[in-house]
Amino acid sequence: FDEEQLLENVRAFMNGLQDVKPETFGKGKKKGGGGGGKKAGAGTKFYLSAHLTSTQGRGYKIDLRTVDPTSAFFMGELPE
C-alpha cells in the first residue's frame, strides 16, 4: 500500500463508523427506572481516543480531530 491508499482506508473506515453510530448510546438503564441511553447531542463525544500501531510495533496516539468525520480537520493538517 502507498500512503494515499492507507489514508483512503482510514477515511472509509471512520466514515463507516460514523454512518452506523447509534442514535442513543450510554450505559443503558439508569437507577430509578426510565432506562435508555443518552441522546447523542451535538456536543456528545462518540470517539474517546485513537491510536495507530502495527502488529508488534510501537503505538502512536492520534489527535481525534484528524480522524473524526464531524471535525473540520478530518483527514487534514492541524494548525500549528
C-alpha positions in Angstrom: 0.0 0.0 0.0 1.2 3.5 -0.7 0.4 6.5 1.6 -2.7 7.6 -0.3 -4.2 4.1 -0.2 -3.7 3.9 3.5 -5.3 7.3 4.0 -8.3 6.2 1.9 -8.7 3.1 4.0 -8.7 5.2 7.2 -11.1 7.7 5.7 -13.5 4.9 4.6 -13.3 3.1 8.0 -14.0 6.3 10.0 -16.9 7.3 7.7 -18.3 3.8 8.1 -18.2 4.1 11.8 -19.9 7.4 11.7 -22.7 6.0 9.5 -23.5 3.2 11.9 -23.2 5.3 15.1 -26.3 4.7 17.2 -28.8 7.4 17.8 -28.6 6.8 21.5 -25.7 5.3 23.4 -24.5 5.1 27.0 -24.7 2.7 29.9 -28.3 1.7 29.4 -30.9 1.7 32.2 -30.4 4.2 35.0 -31.3 3.8 38.6 -34.9 4.8 39.4 -36.4 3.5 36.2 -36.8 5.3 32.9 -34.0 3.4 31.1 -32.4 4.1 27.8 -29.1 5.7 26.9 -28.1 9.3 26.4 -29.4 11.1 23.4 -26.4 11.8 21.1 -26.5 15.6 21.0 -24.2 18.0 19.1 -21.7 18.2 22.0 -21.6 14.5 22.8 -18.3 12.7 22.2 -18.6 9.5 20.3 -14.8 8.9 19.9 -12.8 8.9 23.1 -9.3 8.2 21.7 -7.4 6.9 18.7 -4.1 5.0 18.4 -2.2 3.6 15.4 0.1 0.6 15.7 1.5 -2.2 13.7 1.1 -5.8 14.9 4.3 -5.9 17.0 5.3 -2.2 16.8 5.0 0.8 18.9 1.6 2.6 19.2 1.1 6.3 18.5 -1.7 8.4 19.8 -3.7 10.2 17.1 -5.3 13.6 17.5 -9.0 12.9 17.4 -9.7 16.0 15.3 -8.0 14.4 12.3 -10.0 11.1 12.4 -13.4 12.3 13.5 -15.6 12.8 10.3 -17.6 15.6 12.1 -14.4 17.7 12.6 -13.3 20.5 10.3 -9.8 18.9 10.4 -10.9 15.4 9.3 -8.0 13.8 7.4 -6.2 17.1 7.1 -3.5 19.1 8.7 -3.8 20.7 12.1 -2.9 24.3 12.6 0.4 24.8 14.3 
